[in-house]
Amino acid sequence: MTEAEETLKPAPDVDALEQEGEIAADYLEGLLDIADLDGDIDMDVEGDRAVVSVVGIKGDDLVGPGGEVLEALQELTRLAVHRQTGERSRLMLDVGGYRERRRTELTKLGTDIAADVKRSGEPKSLQPMTPFERKIVHDAVAAAGLRSESEGEEPRRFVVVLPA
């Protein structure tokens, strides 16, 4: 996005994002009740998206292997928001701090891979990742001064880090 496009980008509608968070929180509280799980819901707005977190929950049942259950819950929650608002939601769901831990791991991975590619001069492909995970790696690679691309088709889409 060019600087001119960035300045023309409308400011996020915080009230609408807060409403998304409220709808998502109600939906998730219902799911927690059905599953007989204890957990609290935190809501926030970060940039141009609502962020809803389930905190104080024991175990990784709502995260699943590689975050698969969390991704599915996020999609279901986005659908619940869409059903009530009629608008597509970019809501981000986190459970037990999983996404923050994953962000830290992936930032380190992106930085380390960029250093390897700088040293070797050879492109390096990573394992398939979710869009959330790829974005973090792309940002870390860019911060290290290199370029990266996503290749492949969902759900097997992956990042390739390219030499300068």
Salt bridges, closest charged atoms under 4 A:
ASP48 OD1 - ARG90 NH1 2.98
GLU71 OE2 - ARG99 NH1 2.99
GLU75 OE2 - ARG78 NH1 3.08
GLU100 OE1 - ARG103 NE 3.63
GLU105 OE1 - ARG102 NH1 3.03
ASP112 OD2 - LYS108 NZ 2.69
ASP116 OD1 - ARG119 NH2 2.51
GLU133 OE2 - ARG102 NE 2.80
ASP139 OD2 - LYS135 NZ 2.73
GLU149 OE2 - ARG147 NH1 3.09
GLU154 OE2 - ARG134 NH2 2.79
